[in-house]
Amino acid sequence: QDALDKEQKEITDKLIADSKSEKERLDGIAKIQAEFKKKSQDLEDEDNLSKIERQYDRDLKELEALDASELQKHELRKYYRDLLKEEQDKIKTLENLR
């Protein structure tokens, strides 16, 4: 009986280890796919305004996933609003130089 219990424990331990390894493998694949999607989206951005807007969307989603406070989200919006304004000002300046 002890040998049977020991064998059953070894089988159970192996199944647990295998399932952890499989989860880690699947998590790794998901991470790579997410990075690929992000890089593909980044390539679609045609200018800095698009890049800023996309990064804002990503950061806001991340804050929401972390249950950030409204103040923290407000600070993020203000930061990106300032970035967008700065980029728009650069564009206007360049257009005026033409």
N, C-alpha and C positions, 0 to 999 in steps of 0.2 A: 504494500500500500504506500509506503514511504517513497519507493522508487517511482510509482505512478504519480504521486503528488508532486514529486520533484520534476518529473517529465512534463506534467501539466503546467507547472509554474514556468518552466523554461519555454514552453510553447507560448504561454500567455505573455511572458516578457518579450519574446521575439516579435509577437504580433503587435505589441505596444510600440516597440522600437521601430518596426516597419511602418506602422501608421504614422509615427512622428516623422520618420524620414520622408514618407510620401507627402505629408502635409508641408514639410519644409521644401520639398521639390516643387509642389504645386504653388506654394507661396513665392518661390523664386521665379517660376514661370510667369506668374501674375505680375510680379514686379517688373520683369523684363518687358512684358507686353505693355504695361502702363508707361514705362519710359519710352518705348517705341512710339506709342500713341502721342505722347507729349512732344517728342522730337518731330513727328510728322505734322502736328499742329503748328509747331514753331516754324516749320518750313513754309507753311501756308501764309504766315504773316508777311504782308508786303511792305510794311513800314513800321517805324518805332511806335506809332500810335496803336497799331494793332497788337504789337507785342506787349505794350503796357496794359491794354485792356484785357488781353488774355491772361496775363500774370495776375491782374487784379481778380479776375474770376476764379482763378486757381486758389489764390490766397484767401479769398472770401469763403470758398467752399471748405478749405482746410480749417479756418476759424469756426465755421458753423459745425463742422464735424467734431471739433474740440469743445463745443458748447461755450464759445466765447461770449463775453458780455456785450451788450449793445454799445457800451463805451468803446470797447476794443474794436468792434466792427466800424464804429464811427471814425475812430482814429485811422483805421486802414483806408476807409473811403476818402478821408481828408488827404492822406498821404498820396494816394493815387490820383486824386483830383488835382493836387499840386503838380505831380509828375506830368499829367496830361496837359495842363496849362503851360508848363515849361516847354514841353515838346511842341505844342501848338505855336508858342511864341517863336521858337527856333524856326519853324516852318515859315511863319510870316516874315521873319527877318530874311531868310533865304529867298523868298519870293520877291521881296522888295529890292533885293540886290540884283535881280535879273533884269 
